Amino acid sequence: MAMSDEVHAAPRYKKPQKKKKSFAESFIPLRGDSPKEVLSKVIGLFFVLVIIICVAVLGVYFYHIFEAKQTHSDIKNIYNRIGQSSTGTSSDPVVILPEENGGEIVRSPLVDLPFAEEMLAINPDYVGYVSIPGRVNEAVVQGQDNDYYLKKNIYDQTRSCGTVFADYRNVVSDYADLQSDNIILYGHNQKDGTMFGELDYYKWDYKYWLQNPFIYFDNRYEQSVYVIIASFVINTEPEHDNGYVFDYQNYIKFSDSYPFETFIKEIDDRSHFHTGIDVNENDKFLTLSTCSYEWEPSRHVIIGRKLRSGETTENIDLSGFEVNSNPKWPAVYYKYNGGAYVEPSA
């Protein structure tokens, strides 16, 4: 009995536990460490720093996405509250007095529409607001070049999403009779759907035009509606189309160098659909340009014709729509997809 008690009373053997190392002991080289330990700690410290930097970069990236969406929502709310309540032009832009002024055109000052006043307080480069119901709702700015707003938001902060901007050569916010024949707006193809991120709907389904054939563009002085007449994908590098580039971005003011007839033929040949909407050299046009991903680099271009006096979204004839069975693509497209463009017979 006594022996049994002694056995049960004997202490159990406990395996000695290793002391947990602190962060400094695990990753910071200390005096007395062997060369192998120093190397191991340096490598470990490097990977810790890489992880911290990656987390920080991802944090900034996702914050900027959230911020961009919030900015987009804020501007859209301002427009819905103020912009859509203003219609038409603010005043008659042109008065012609042939006798008193020797035939000179006298332009009376135009007054900014209410929404423009609020937007100009946010950014003096504001020139308009472009929208396609359910797809595009963006403020438009215009810089001194076509680079600045690629990486600047409406608050002039450096952001990768940039801002939709008008070509710096365009006359957008001046008197109506002086505005460019073709106003060109550039915007990033954002994966979150902001900017021009949802113009792809016109590529994914050519018949989508039947759901959304109109672009609404309010500049500082007037609200305008454009009916979309073309949607196509274009190359920007000559080597992607046997040395040729249709430089749509230079058709701002029709001239001998950039004739109206060439502009219309090019967009008609290339468009994924035909609308039956007639055009003439007295019409005004609006071009939306964004990145496309069929090859690098490429652009998706949508072009609208301004509604004429007497035309409305209700009475314009949209019955002539048909999918273009033979749209003209750059040569690089046929290289990877087969086939070739065949010029339509007259």
Secondary structure, DSSP 8 states (H G I E B T S, - for coil): -HHHHHHHHS------------HHHHHS--TT--HHHHHHHHHHHHHHHHHHHHHHHHHHHHHHHHHHHHHHHHHHHHHHHTGGG--S-SS---EE-TTTTTT-EE-------HHHHHHHHH-TTEEEEEEETTTEEEEEE--SSSSGGGSB-TTS-B-TT---EE-TT---SS-GGGS-SEEEEE--B-TTS-BTTTTTHHHH-GGGGGT--EEEEEESS-EEEEEEEEEEEEESSGGGGTT----GGGTTS--SSS-HHHHHHHHHHH-SEE------TT--EEEEEEEE-SSSSEEEEEEEEE--TT--TTTS--TT-EE-SS----HHHHHHH---------
